[in-house]
Amino acid sequence: MARRYRRIPQTHAIHPNVTPLIDIVMCLVVFFMLVARIGVQTGAQAMVLPASIQGVDIHDMGNTLTLNVWPGPGSEPVVTTFLKDHEEQLKVIDKDGQKPLAEALAYFRFGPDRTKGTGDDNSNFSVIIRAEQDTPYRFIEPVLTACAEAGVKTVNFNTRKVEVGR
């Protein structure tokens, strides 16, 4: 009895198979979408910032916490920031006498133990303070004090750039 062998179909040399190429490109697209920082949320809220002639652009926001300062009741500022994937309000001093803002800043500066000189210290941690242009200093001063109590070495103010006419 004669055996019949199936033959492999002939390929057309003039039309290369690009399916593997498309698969590789799609894998690369998915990889770059997963590792890219698209739409990083800094927590900056819309406000009219004070004008500044001098200043330095901050390009690396990787180790920075943005604090939005608003006038509150009395001389107590309202401070909001973006923590744990949502916006959170931190009081300078709460009703129990605790200091939630300074404790949160100390957590980022010195780690969960909030102890200076341990292995989890973050000496590059910085804070950006944002406030409306007409915010009185009495609302900004407690935030600066909380930064100093937490040992934050770098504190920046967010302003808008103004060109000076010549």
Stockholm file with secondary structure:
# STOCKHOLM 1.0

chainA/1-166         MARRYRRIPQTHAIHPNVTPLIDIVMCLVVFFMLVARIGVQTGAQAMVLPASIQGVDIHDMGNTLTLNVWPGPGSEPVVTTFLKDHEEQLKVIDKDGQKPLAEALAYFRFGPDRTKGTGDDNSNFSVIIRAEQDTPYRFIEPVLTACAEAGVKTVNFNTRKVEVGR
#=GR chainA/1-166 SS CCCCCCCCCCCCTTSCCCHHHHHHHHHHHHHHHHHSCTTCCCCCCCCCCCEESSCCCCCCCTTEEEEEEECCSTTCCEEEEEETTEEEEECSSCTTSCCHHHHHHHHHHHTTTTCTTSTTCCTTCEEEEEECTTCCHHHHHHHHHHHHHTTCCEEEECCEECCCCC
#=GC SS_cons         CCCCCCCCCCCCTTSCCCHHHHHHHHHHHHHHHHHSCTTCCCCCCCCCCCEESSCCCCCCCTTEEEEEEECCSTTCCEEEEEETTEEEEECSSCTTSCCHHHHHHHHHHHTTTTCTTSTTCCTTCEEEEEECTTCCHHHHHHHHHHHHHTTCCEEEECCEECCCCC
//
